[in-house]
Amino acid sequence: MSEVSRFDVIVIGAGAAGLMCALSAGGRGRRVLVIDHAEKAGKKILISGGGRCNFTNLHTAPDRFISANRHFCISALKRHTQHDFVALVRRHGIAFHEKKLGQLFCDDSARDIVGMLLKECDEAGVVIQLDTGVTRIERDEAFHIGTTRGAFESESLVVATGGLSIPKMGATGFGYRVAAQFGVKVLPTRAGLVPFTFADADPRNFKDLAGVACEARVRCGGASFDEAILFTHRGLSGPAILQVSSFWNDGDGVEIDMLPGTDALARLRELVAERPKAEVKTVLADLLPRRLAQRVTPPALEGRPAGSVAERDWRALADDLQRWRITPAGTEGYRTAEVTLGGVDTSELSSKTMEARKVPGLFFIGEVVDVTGWLGGYNFQWAWSSGFCAGQFA
């Protein structure tokens, strides 16, 4: 490598967005170098989707993304759609399936997606240098990159270093520091798609329910999601909780409907009429997991035959089941968060090219940018779309 120091494009980050950008630029005949401090390319891809990589979502649309500028993602998502990426997957003969809600997963392994990207990069002549730390970045008429494995120059520099989520995988704030170095504004960041926690002293903590799951409708900050919730030793998780966590701010309340699509009071009346001698918790166990039914049974109704309970008590119980209000103490933070909210301010970037308006040749793509998708393959699609766009112009 020492004799080759000059490239047209240097991409920092060998993740989803970085590899997509590299193969896109390489396909245009650009000489591309990808640098990553990790020892493997696509490390987060490999662990995604339980090892099967939920690589996109058939329902990808701009309204499935969170950003200070909700219109910013439109151009990139149109230029490289979920159908474009699926076509690439098909060309490589990778078997996949739709799990639910438009979520596409590999039948076999996430390694198939990484292998596909690396093959495309190889065919485009992309050079990938792993286990390489960046020690300095300078710019005059070109970008000068100092690394632990030599110095390199390029006309264009693409920052595809991801966010702060899952630091054990090597996540750092490097991309934000690069933005700050070049005067590109960065919006405050926080953990997204992350479980909620409750204080140990909070009588509403759910340690006794750890492992219990049920379908629910969860609402927070004007957002509502119908998916499963999971009780944990620390609080609440599951797809619906992860979804609303991206809309939650410290101190916000969260409302949970444990019987979505059901008239709880009418259903309880039916069950009481059928089994008036059954205990209240037994009746509730027809609607909820047994341990959860026991937990939500009011102490005053413990051991009572359902037929002896007053109508007002059933109304109050039905309201609790469908409008259960909680206030989390916090979240599990970046340690388990799937994404980072906030990041490089989109007002600083071209939505067509991902290039910094004030710094020609400098691009930001993927999670480092203030665009965050819902759970279910949307963040991968943002990586593919933003990476493709930058690769077409870098």
NORJOBEL-V730736 format. One record per backbone hydrogen bond with DSSP energy under -0.5 kcal/mol. CO is the residue of the C=O (numbers start at 1). NH is the residue of the N-H. If there is no record, write none. Layout:
co:CO nh:NH
co:CO nh:NH
//
This chain:
co:1 nh:4
co:3 nh:5
co:5 nh:7
co:5 nh:153
co:7 nh:155
co:8 nh:155
co:8 nh:156
co:9 nh:33
co:10 nh:12
co:10 nh:158
co:11 nh:13
co:11 nh:35
co:12 nh:160
co:14 nh:42
co:15 nh:19
co:16 nh:20
co:17 nh:21
co:18 nh:22
co:19 nh:23
co:20 nh:24
co:21 nh:25
co:22 nh:26
co:23 nh:27
co:25 nh:28
co:25 nh:30
co:26 nh:29
co:30 nh:32
co:31 nh:8
co:31 nh:9
co:32 nh:127
co:33 nh:11
co:34 nh:129
co:35 nh:13
co:36 nh:132
co:38 nh:131
co:40 nh:43
co:42 nh:46
co:43 nh:47
co:44 nh:48
co:45 nh:48
co:47 nh:50
co:48 nh:51
co:48 nh:52
co:48 nh:53
co:49 nh:52
co:51 nh:110
co:52 nh:106
co:53 nh:55
co:53 nh:106
co:56 nh:104
co:57 nh:60
co:61 nh:64
co:62 nh:65
co:64 nh:374
co:66 nh:372
co:68 nh:70
co:69 nh:72
co:71 nh:74
co:72 nh:75
co:72 nh:76
co:73 nh:77
co:74 nh:78
co:75 nh:79
co:76 nh:80
co:81 nh:85
co:82 nh:86
co:83 nh:87
co:84 nh:88
co:85 nh:89
co:86 nh:90
co:87 nh:91
co:88 nh:92
co:89 nh:94
co:90 nh:93
co:93 nh:95
co:95 nh:107
co:95 nh:108
co:97 nh:99
co:97 nh:105
co:100 nh:103
co:102 nh:58
co:103 nh:99
co:104 nh:55
co:104 nh:56
co:105 nh:97
co:109 nh:112
co:110 nh:113
co:110 nh:114
co:111 nh:115
co:112 nh:116
co:113 nh:117
co:114 nh:118
co:115 nh:119
co:116 nh:120
co:117 nh:121
co:118 nh:122
co:119 nh:123
co:120 nh:124
co:121 nh:126
co:122 nh:125
co:126 nh:128
co:127 nh:34
co:127 nh:129
co:128 nh:130
co:129 nh:36
co:133 nh:135
co:133 nh:148
co:136 nh:146
co:138 nh:144
co:142 nh:140
co:143 nh:145
co:143 nh:154
co:144 nh:138
co:144 nh:146
co:145 nh:152
co:146 nh:135
co:146 nh:136
co:147 nh:150
co:150 nh:147
co:152 nh:145
co:153 nh:7
co:154 nh:143
co:156 nh:10
co:157 nh:159
co:157 nh:363
co:158 nh:12
co:158 nh:160
co:159 nh:365
co:166 nh:169
co:166 nh:171
co:167 nh:170
co:173 nh:177
co:174 nh:178
co:175 nh:179
co:176 nh:180
co:177 nh:181
co:178 nh:182
co:179 nh:184
co:180 nh:183
co:183 nh:185
co:185 nh:345
co:187 nh:343
co:190 nh:341
co:192 nh:338
co:192 nh:339
co:193 nh:338
co:195 nh:332
co:196 nh:236
co:197 nh:329
co:197 nh:330
co:199 nh:202
co:202 nh:205
co:206 nh:209
co:207 nh:210
co:209 nh:212
co:212 nh:231
co:214 nh:229
co:216 nh:218
co:216 nh:227
co:217 nh:257
co:218 nh:225
co:219 nh:255
co:220 nh:223
co:223 nh:220
co:225 nh:218
co:225 nh:227
co:227 nh:216
co:228 nh:240
co:228 nh:241
co:229 nh:214
co:230 nh:237
co:231 nh:211
co:234 nh:198
co:235 nh:232
co:236 nh:196
co:237 nh:230
co:238 nh:242
co:239 nh:243
co:240 nh:244
co:241 nh:245
co:242 nh:193
co:242 nh:246
co:243 nh:246
co:244 nh:247
co:244 nh:248
co:245 nh:248
co:249 nh:252
co:254 nh:326
co:255 nh:219
co:256 nh:258
co:256 nh:324
co:257 nh:217
co:257 nh:260
co:259 nh:262
co:262 nh:264
co:263 nh:267
co:264 nh:268
co:265 nh:269
co:266 nh:270
co:267 nh:271
co:268 nh:272
co:269 nh:273
co:270 nh:274
co:271 nh:275
co:275 nh:278
co:276 nh:307
co:278 nh:306
co:279 nh:283
co:280 nh:284
co:281 nh:285
co:283 nh:286
co:284 nh:287
co:284 nh:288
co:289 nh:293
co:290 nh:294
co:291 nh:295
co:292 nh:296
co:293 nh:297
co:298 nh:301
co:299 nh:302
co:301 nh:304
co:304 nh:280
co:305 nh:308
co:306 nh:309
co:310 nh:313
co:310 nh:314
co:311 nh:315
co:312 nh:316
co:313 nh:317
co:314 nh:318
co:315 nh:319
co:316 nh:320
co:317 nh:321
co:318 nh:322
co:319 nh:323
co:321 nh:258
co:323 nh:325
co:324 nh:256
co:324 nh:326
co:326 nh:254
co:330 nh:197
co:332 nh:335
co:333 nh:336
co:333 nh:337
co:334 nh:166
co:339 nh:192
co:341 nh:190
co:343 nh:187
co:344 nh:370
co:345 nh:348
co:346 nh:349
co:348 nh:357
co:350 nh:354
co:354 nh:364
co:355 nh:350
co:359 nh:362
co:361 nh:157
co:361 nh:363
co:362 nh:356
co:363 nh:159
co:365 nh:368
co:366 nh:369
co:368 nh:344
co:369 nh:371
co:372 nh:66
co:374 nh:378
co:374 nh:379
co:377 nh:381
co:378 nh:382
co:379 nh:383
co:380 nh:384
co:381 nh:385
co:382 nh:386
co:383 nh:387
co:384 nh:388
co:385 nh:389
co:386 nh:390
co:387 nh:391
co:388 nh:392
co:389 nh:392
co:389 nh:393
co:390 nh:393
co:390 nh:394
//
